[in-house]
Amino acid sequence: MTTDQKTFRRYLLTVFDDQCSDIIRTMMWMSNHFQRWPHTVRVAYHRLSVPERNAVVREVLVNGD
């Protein structure tokens, strides 16, 4: 996993916990509040390809942590 993926993963897990482990709410919150993301997370997210982003989401869904 790349550094950018790890950065995105940490933030995704934080939001996932805040949203009571509901992935749909997590993805909606992240979409609706993109401008509130920390700058480092936004930069990392933009540097990731779609398959790299999907790999992070897949890992969180499968492993839950």
N, C-alpha and C positions, 0 to 999 in steps of 0.2 A: 504494500500500500504506500502510495506517495505521501509526501508531507502535506500537500494540498488536500488529499483525500482524508488524511488524519484530522486536519483542521476542520473540514466540513463534517466529518463523522462526530467529532466532539460536540460541535454545535447542534447537530441533528439530535444527538442523544440528550442534550440539555433540554431542547424544546420538547422532545418525545416524553421526557420525564415530567416536564411542566404541563403537558397535555394529557396526563394520566395514562400514558402508554397507548394512546389512540393514534395510529399512524395517519388516518385520514385527517383528523384535527391537526396533527403536526404539519402535514404537507400544506393544508389550507392556511394555517397560521404563518408558515414560512413564506408562502406565496404572497399573502396579504401584507406582510410586514418586512418585505425585503429591504427597505430603506433603514429599518431599525437594526439590521444585522450588524455585528461588529465589522469594521472596515477589513480586518484581516480575513474574516470568513468570506466576505463578498469577493475579495480579490482571489482567494483560493477557489471559490466556486466558479468564477469566470474562467479560470485557467484549466478547469477540468473539462474533459470531453463528456459527451452524453453517456457513453459506456462506463466511464470512470465514476460519474455521479451515480449511475444505476447500480454499480457494484457496491458503493457505500450503502445505499438504501437497502439493497438485497441483503447485505451482511447484517444490518441492524434488524431487518425483519426476521431473518433466519436465526441469528444468535441472540437477539434481544439485548445485547450490550456492546 
